[in-house]
Amino acid sequence: MEYNIKSGSPEKQRSACVLAGVHETRKLTPAAQALDEAGAGFLSGLLRKGDMDGKIGQSLLLHNVPGCAAERLLLIGCGKQADLDDRQYRKIITAGVKQLRQTGATEAMSFLPELDVKARDYHWKIQNAVQWIDHELYRFNEFKSKKSEPKKGLHKITLVVPTRRELAQCNTALTRGMALAAGVKLTRDLANRPANTCTPTHLAEQALALGKTYPAVDVSVLDEAEMKELGMHSLLSVSQGSAQPGKLIVFRYQGAGDDSKPVALIGKGVTFDTGGISIKPSAAMDEMKFDMCGAASVFGAVAAVAGMELPINLVGLTPAVENMPSSTATKPGDIFTSMSGQTVEVLNTDAEGRLILCDALTYSERFEPAAVVDIATLTGACIVALGKHASGLMSNHEPLAAELLRAGLNAGDRAWQLPLWEEYEKQLDSPFADMANIGGREAGTITAACFLSKFARKFHWAHLDIAGTAWVSGKNKCATGRPVPLLVEYLIQQCEKNT
């Protein structure tokens, strides 16, 4: 999709389609008011007849509107003006692009960013409009023999602001919105690929390709022999049951000076999770290809940051494995020594994500990070606790947790903090090793984070459990690209804090 930004009067735009808003009840937005005046009251006359009252989700497509140079005019319901907040704005933008793609227009000009969203400026409205438009237009048809999209579909959207005064800040917002949209798309593409394509080796190849696309990103890949040499026996205990060799992918983006400590992002990359010897039920097991969404989100965040050319240093780590049952697979009761030297008794081989993340956390110490955030589809318990709306957040540093929560609110990609109290750690006690990899049914999300916290003593660390937010299930199952918007917003805020 091609995105542009400009200023101008709605009635003068020669476009295949112009989008403008109508509030409840039948109150025209400034762009719609200008079109109405140019058409001698044509729009207000239609609205008085009851064609539309402005509720969110409503739309009205008009052709050959008097006084309008565009071929089509698409009116979008914007709800009550007093209620227009972040969530409502997203609904309006999404409804607009849904209706737009039904029109047959190959390009369009949207005046919806003019809407007065509570406590939001044009920069925020433009950046988020690009992201949400791209998210709504996303289709994954890589493996379909017949593509569902028409050859001459919508390919260009211009976002319009009232005057040239807004253009400077909005050009930056447009660039950031496009970079974020590209990062989210990369995340969704990787996660949606089937596990027979998206193996640990495939992820490593895609990482190297990303490094070629963005010269500021340096990529290296550790193989199993190198990880064994480093003592990553916890990570290797997961991959040992699979014919697919494990990988540790390392991204380094240098956007700031050498004296600036990096932020490290660590993403769980289980490209398929059968559960191992503790095998999962067969129902919906196909969705376990999404168990690498944490890794995919690191790919997306790195790509977005590089595309924005943010002045920050960033490290991305993605331990990538396949968890399979076989004669060489880890057995319940096996004990392994992690890279940190701590020993782990594996009571359940389906609690494998923490086994690969713990070694990656230890590996991150060499970069002397300012903060570390790991991202993982870690526990079904998180879905029970928070559903599909919020990612779970736990941290050993309250200021870091607060920054991530604020970033999630600003990006419309929310998280909710759960406690990380010492009392929960007792559930991980083992009579044979330093710890067990599970802590029983109670507080499963929290005890998983407690396990990881034992490997994060030397730095400020936060854990995002995205089991409920990384993908949607059912007939229309698809990766969501979360929490890339949250992560990128957090990194943008770190840049602003350091200037």
HELIX and SHEET records of a PDB file:
HELIX    1   1 PRO A   10  LYS A   12  5                                   3    
HELIX    2   2 PRO A   30  ALA A   38  1                                   9    
HELIX    3   3 PHE A   42  ARG A   48  1                                   7    
HELIX    4   4 GLN A   81  ASP A   83  5                                   3    
HELIX    5   5 ASP A   86  LEU A  100  1                                  15    
HELIX    6   6 LEU A  112  GLU A  114  5                                   3    
HELIX    7   7 TYR A  122  LEU A  137  1                                  16    
HELIX    8   8 ARG A  164  GLU A  166  5                                   3    
HELIX    9   9 LEU A  167  ASN A  192  1                                  26    
HELIX   10  10 PRO A  200  THR A  213  1                                  14    
HELIX   11  11 GLU A  224  LEU A  230  1                                   7    
HELIX   12  12 HIS A  233  SER A  239  1                                   7    
HELIX   13  13 MET A  285  MET A  292  5                                   8    
HELIX   14  14 CYS A  293  MET A  308  1                                  16    
HELIX   15  15 GLY A  353  SER A  364  1                                  12    
HELIX   16  16 GLU A  365  PHE A  367  5                                   3    
HELIX   17  17 GLY A  380  LEU A  386  1                                   7    
HELIX   18  18 GLU A  398  ALA A  411  1                                  14    
HELIX   19  19 GLU A  422  LEU A  428  5                                   7    
HELIX   20  20 GLY A  444  SER A  453  1                                  10    
HELIX   21  21 VAL A  484  LYS A  497  1                                  14    
SHEET    1   A 5 GLU A   2  SER A   7  0                                        
SHEET    2   A 5 LYS A 156  VAL A 161  1                                        
SHEET    3   A 5 GLU A 107  SER A 110  1                                        
SHEET    4   A 5 VAL A  18  HIS A  23  1                                        
SHEET    5   A 5 LYS A  27  LEU A  28 -1                                        
SHEET    1   B 6 GLU A   2  SER A   7  0                                        
SHEET    2   B 6 LYS A 156  VAL A 161  1                                        
SHEET    3   B 6 GLU A 107  SER A 110  1                                        
SHEET    4   B 6 VAL A  18  HIS A  23  1                                        
SHEET    5   B 6 ARG A  72  GLY A  77  1                                        
SHEET    6   B 6 SER A  59  HIS A  63 -1                                        
SHEET    1   C 8 VAL A 217  LEU A 222  0                                        
SHEET    2   C 8 LYS A 247  GLN A 254 -1                                        
SHEET    3   C 8 ASN A 313  ASN A 323 -1                                        
SHEET    4   C 8 VAL A 263  GLY A 267  1                                        
SHEET    5   C 8 ALA A 371  ALA A 376  1                                        
SHEET    6   C 8 TRP A 461  ASP A 465  1                                        
SHEET    7   C 8 SER A 391  SER A 395 -1                                        
SHEET    8   C 8 ALA A 415  GLN A 417  1                                        
SHEET    1   D 4 VAL A 217  LEU A 222  0                                        
SHEET    2   D 4 LYS A 247  GLN A 254 -1                                        
SHEET    3   D 4 ASN A 313  ASN A 323 -1                                        
SHEET    4   D 4 GLY A 269  ASP A 273  1                                        
SHEET    1   E 3 ASP A 334  THR A 337  0                                        
SHEET    2   E 3 THR A 343  VAL A 346 -1                                        
SHEET    3   E 3 MET A 435  ALA A 436  1                                        
SHEET    1   F 2 TRP A 471  VAL A 472  0                                        
SHEET    2   F 2 CYS A 478  ALA A 479 -1                                        
END                                                                             
